[in-house]
Amino acid sequence: MSKYEKTKILMQKLLKDMGYTFNNTLSSNYKPYTPDKGQYRTIWSNLDLNQNCNKYRWEGLPQGLTGWNLERMLYYYGALAGFKFEGQVYVLPFVPTKELNAYGFPTTIQPITFNGRTPEDSSKNFFGKNFEVATFIKGTTKDENKACILLDSIPEAVGTFLPLNRYAQNQILINDIIETLKRININIVVSNKKLVIQCEDEKQAEVVREELNKGYDSDEPFIVCTSPTKLPQVSQTSDLQASDLFNVVKQYDSIRCQQSGILTKSFGQDKKERVNSGELMGEKEQVNIIYDVGLYLRQLWAEEMNENLGTQITCLENKNIKEDTEELEEEVEKNE
């Protein structure tokens, strides 16, 4: 029997003593450590929702509708319709019901209630079965029986007119943030319980790694090496990896904020010069463009609603956000 076969047998015995069986299944008293990604998603999704629903200030909305609720509907659907039904003005999500006109604009829509994140969660028959409304196009004769379309962002030319909603866009980045946070959590936990195994040569080390990897999932509390390793150095290496990954989270989140039109000083303990230079948050000009496009689309819709349905709706910049932006720009100028 070669020394490598002996090593394999010894590692199998070690695994058995640690709670593993030879057929690569875990005993009942062992559960590999894996963080709950759902908790991270809850935290970051709630942060994203609240940030995006407080960028603008609304006044004069229809009875029963608040600015944050209007923005919440836009966040999940990307487009809303303002219309009259039995003398009362409503602002709700919708689905196009007929072909688009020459400019890609829907000519008729079907309003739906806001009962969830998707049309499947909502009711299409709240206003009556097959209730439809023709859309108002700026420059045509005003007609209070027509609906005015509100867009959260400029839609991509995909044949549906509806823009990709902010929730779907930002969940792409939030998924990456969650995966990175999971790895950070694992690294921090594992760094405190490393098992260091020193082998005579690399071939023997490969046998040991293979046997250990058979039993472990995401929790890998071992290091296999062929030269002396000091435990403090191992711990420091793991800490550095967690720190680097946390910076990756910050970079992902700065992109999320930038594409949402949110100017942010980031989170955590960042050096002021790094934040002011735009290294973590993206260029402020690009952030302002996204924010200004959203404001323009909202103000355009308010004008159409006021002209066509006789409302007195206004959309303004959120003063708190504007003040933060001006303060940040002043700090940038001082550092230049």
For each residue, the residues with C-beta under 8 A, 3 or more apart:
1: 5 6
2: 5 6
3: 6 7 200 204
4: 7 8 203 204 207
5: 1 2 8 9
6: 1 2 3 9 10
7: 3 4 10 11 199 204 207 208
8: 4 5 11 12 207 211
9: 5 6 12 13
10: 6 7 13 14
11: 7 8 14 15 207 208 211 212
12: 8 9 15 16 22 211
13: 9 10 16 17
14: 10 11 17 18
15: 11 12 18 19 20 211 212 214 215
16: 12 13 19 20 21 22
17: 13 14
18: 14 15 30 215
19: 15 16 26 27 29 30
20: 15 16 24 25 26 27 30 214 215
21: 16 24 25 26 27
22: 12 16
23:
24: 20 21 214 215
25: 20 21
26: 19 20 21 30 31 32 215
27: 19 20 21 30
28:
29: 19
30: 18 19 20 26 27
31: 26
32: 26 216 217 218 219
33: 186 189 190 218 219
34: 182 186 217 218 219
35: 39 40 181 182 185 186
36: 39 40
37: 40 41 178 179 182
38: 41 42
39: 35 36 42 43
40: 35 36 37 43 44 177 178 181 182
41: 37 38 44 45 174 178
42: 38 39 45 46
43: 39 40 46 47
44: 40 41 47 48 174 177 178
45: 41 42 48 49 171 174
46: 42 43 49 50
47: 43 44 50 51
48: 44 45 51 52 167 170 174 256 260
49: 45 46 52 53 72 75 167
50: 46 47 53 54
51: 47 48 54 55 257 260 262
52: 48 49 55 71 75 166 170 260 262
53: 49 50 68 71 72 75
54: 50 51 68 71 318 321
55: 51 52 71 260 261 262 291 294 318 321
56: 67 71 294 295 298 315 316 317 318
57: 67 315 316 317 318 319
58: 61 66 67 70 71 313 314 315 316
59: 67 313 314 315 316
60: 311 312 313 314
61: 58 65 66 67 70 91 313
62: 65 82 88 89 90 91 311
63: 88
64:
65: 61 62 69 70 91
66: 58 61 69 70
67: 56 57 58 59 61 70 71
68: 53 54 71 72
69: 65 66 72 73
70: 58 61 65 66 67 73 74 80 91
71: 52 53 54 55 56 58 67 68 74 75
72: 49 53 68 69 75 76
73: 69 70 76 77 80 91 92 93 114
74: 70 71 77 78 79 80 150 152 165 166
75: 49 52 53 71 72 152 165 166 167
76: 72 73 93 117 118 165 166 167
77: 73 74 80 93 162 165
78: 74 151 152 153 155 162 163 164 165 166
79: 74 93 94 149 150 151 152 155 161 162 163
80: 70 73 74 77 91 92 93 94 149 150
81: 91 92 93 94 109 111 133 135 147 148 149 150
82: 62 89 90 91 147 148 150 301 305 309 311
83: 89 90 111 133 146 147 148 309
84: 87 88 89 90 144 145 309
85: 88 90 127 131
86:
87: 84
88: 62 63 84 85
89: 62 82 83 84 305 309 311
90: 62 82 83 84 85 111
91: 61 62 65 70 73 80 81 82 150
92: 73 80 81 111 112 113 114
93: 73 76 77 79 80 81 111 112 114 119 122
94: 79 80 81 109 110 111 112 147
95: 109 110 112 119 124
96: 100 106 108 109 110 160 161 162
97: 106 108 109 110 132
98: 106 107 108
99: 107
100: 96 103 104 105 106 107 159 161
101: 104 105 106 107 137
102:
103: 100
104: 100 101 157 159 161
105: 100 101 135 137 149 161
106: 96 97 98 100 101 109 135 149 161
107: 98 99 100 101 134 135
108: 96 97 98 132 133 134 135
109: 81 94 95 96 97 106 132 133 135 147 149
110: 94 95 96 97 124 130 131 132 133
111: 81 83 90 92 93 94 126 127 131 133 147
112: 92 93 94 95 119 122 123 124 126
113: 92 122 123 126
114: 73 92 93 122
115: 121 122 123
116: 120 121 122
117: 76 121 167
118: 76 121 122
119: 93 95 112 122 124
120: 116
121: 115 116 117 118
122: 93 112 113 114 115 116 118 119
123: 112 113 115 126
124: 95 110 112 119 131
125: 128 129 131
126: 111 112 113 123 131
127: 85 111 131
128: 125 131
129: 125
130: 110
131: 85 110 111 124 125 126 127 128
132: 97 108 109 110
133: 81 83 108 109 110 111 145 146 147
134: 107 108 143 145 146 147
135: 81 105 106 107 108 109 146 147 148 149
136: 140 142 143 146 147 148 149 304 308
137: 101 105 140
138: 300 304
139:
140: 136 137 143
141:
142: 136 307 308
143: 134 136 140 146 308
144: 84 308 309 310
145: 84 133 134
146: 83 133 134 135 136 143 308
147: 81 82 83 94 109 111 133 134 135 136
148: 81 82 83 135 136 301 304 305 308 309
149: 79 80 81 105 106 109 135 136 301
150: 74 79 80 81 82 91 297 298 301
151: 78 79 154 155 163 297 301
152: 74 75 78 79 163 165 166 294 297
153: 78 163 166 290 293 294 297
154: 151 163 293 297
155: 78 79 151 158 160 161 162 163 164
156: 163 164
157: 104
158: 155
159: 100 104
160: 96 155
161: 79 96 100 104 105 106 155
162: 77 78 79 96 155
163: 78 79 151 152 153 154 155 156
164: 78 155 156 168 169
165: 74 75 76 77 78 152 168 169
166: 52 74 75 76 78 152 153 169 170 260
167: 48 49 75 76 117 170 171
168: 164 165 171 172
169: 164 165 166 172 173 259
170: 48 52 166 167 173 174 256 259 260
171: 45 167 168 174 175
172: 168 169 175 176
173: 169 170 176 177 252 253 255 256 259
174: 41 44 45 48 170 171 177 178 256
175: 171 172 178 179
176: 172 173 179 180 252
177: 40 44 173 174 180 181 249 252 253 256
178: 37 40 41 44 174 175 181 182
179: 37 175 176 182 183
180: 176 177 183 184 245 248 249 252
181: 35 40 177 178 184 185 249
182: 34 35 37 40 178 179 185 186 218
183: 179 180 186 187 245
184: 180 181 187 188 242 245 246 249
185: 35 181 182 188 189
186: 33 34 35 182 183 189 190 218 219
187: 183 184 190 191 238 241 242 245
188: 184 185 191 192 238 239 242
189: 33 185 186 192 193 219
190: 33 186 187 193 194 219 220 221 238
191: 187 188 194 234 235 238 239 242
192: 188 189 235
193: 189 190 221
194: 190 191 221 222 223 231 234 235 238
195: 221 222 223
196: 222 223 225 229 231 234
197: 208 222 223 224 225
198: 225 226 227 228 229
199: 7 202 204 205 208 224 225 226
200: 3 204 226
201: 204 205 226
202: 199 205 206 226
203: 4 206 207
204: 3 4 7 199 200 201 207 208 226
205: 199 201 202 208 209 224 225 226
206: 202 203 209 210
207: 4 7 8 11 203 204 210 211
208: 7 11 197 199 204 205 211 212 224
209: 205 206 212 213 224
210: 206 207 213 214
211: 8 11 12 15 207 208 214 215
212: 11 15 208 209 215 216 220 222 224
213: 209 210 216 220
214: 15 20 24 210 211
215: 15 18 20 24 26 211 212
216: 32 212 213 219 220 221 222
217: 32 34
218: 32 33 34 182 186
219: 32 33 34 186 189 190 216
220: 190 212 213 216
221: 190 193 194 195 216
222: 194 195 196 197 212 216
223: 194 195 196 197 229 234
224: 197 199 205 208 209 212
225: 196 197 198 199 205 229
226: 198 199 200 201 202 204 205
227: 198
228: 198
229: 196 198 223 225 233 234
230: 233 234
231: 194 196 234 235
232: 235 236
233: 229 230 236 237
234: 191 194 196 223 229 230 231 237 238
235: 191 192 194 231 232 238 239
236: 232 233 239 240
237: 233 234 240 241
238: 187 188 190 191 194 234 235 241 242
239: 188 191 235 236 242 243
240: 236 237 243 244
241: 187 237 238 244 245
242: 184 187 188 191 238 239 245 246
243: 239 240 246 247
244: 240 241 247 248
245: 180 183 184 187 241 242 248 249
246: 184 242 243 249 250 268
247: 243 244 250 251
248: 180 244 245 251 252
249: 177 180 181 184 245 246 252 253
250: 246 247 253 254 266 267 268 270 280
251: 247 248 254 255 280
252: 173 176 177 180 248 249 255 256
253: 173 177 249 250 256 257 266 267
254: 250 251 257 258 264 266 280 281 282
255: 173 251 252 258 259 282
256: 48 170 173 174 177 252 253 259 260
257: 51 253 254 260 262 263 264 281 282 287
258: 254 255 261 262 281 282 286 287 290
259: 169 170 173 255 256 290
260: 48 51 52 55 166 170 256 257 290
261: 55 258 287 288 289 290 291 292 293 294
262: 51 52 55 257 258 287 291 321
263: 257 281 284 287 288 291 321 324 325 328
264: 254 257 267 281
265: 270 275 281 324 328
266: 250 253 254 270 275 280 281
267: 250 253 264
268: 246 250
269:
270: 250 265 266 274 275 280
271: 274 275
272: 275 276 331
273: 276 277 335
274: 270 271 277 279 280
275: 265 266 270 271 272 279 280 281
276: 272 273 328 331 332 335
277: 273 274 332 335
278: 281 282 283 284 332
279: 274 275
280: 250 251 254 266 270 274 275
281: 254 257 258 263 264 265 266 275 278 284 287
282: 254 255 257 258 278 286 287
283: 278 286 287
284: 263 278 281 287 288 325 328 329 332
285: 288 289
286: 258 282 283 289 290
287: 257 258 261 262 263 281 282 283 284 290 291
288: 261 263 284 285 291 292 325
289: 261 285 286 292 293
290: 153 258 259 260 261 286 287 293 294
291: 55 261 262 263 287 288 294 295
292: 261 288 289 295 296
293: 153 154 261 289 290 296 297
294: 55 56 152 153 261 290 291 297 298
295: 56 291 292 298 299 315 317
296: 292 293 299 300
297: 150 151 152 153 154 293 294 300 301
298: 56 150 294 295 301 302 315
299: 295 296 302 303 314 315
300: 138 296 297 303 304
301: 82 148 149 150 151 297 298 304 305 315
302: 298 299 305 306 311 313 314 315
303: 299 300 306 307
304: 136 138 148 300 301 307 308
305: 82 89 148 301 302 308 309 311 313
306: 302 303 309 310 311 312 313
307: 142 303 304
308: 136 142 143 144 146 148 304 305
309: 82 83 84 89 144 148 305 306
310: 144 306
311: 60 62 82 89 302 305 306
312: 60 306
313: 58 59 60 61 302 305 306
314: 58 59 60 299 302
315: 56 57 58 59 295 298 299 301 302
316: 56 57 58 59 319
317: 56 57 295 321 322
318: 54 55 56 57 321 322
319: 57 316 322 323
320: 323 324
321: 54 55 262 263 317 318 324 325
322: 317 318 319 325 326
323: 319 320 326 327
324: 263 265 320 321 327 328
325: 263 284 288 321 322 328 329
326: 322 323 329 330
327: 323 324 330 331
328: 263 265 276 284 324 325 331 332
329: 284 325 326 332 333
330: 326 327 333 334
331: 272 276 327 328 334 335
332: 276 277 278 284 328 329 335 336
333: 329 330 336
334: 330 331
335: 273 276 277 331 332
336: 332 333
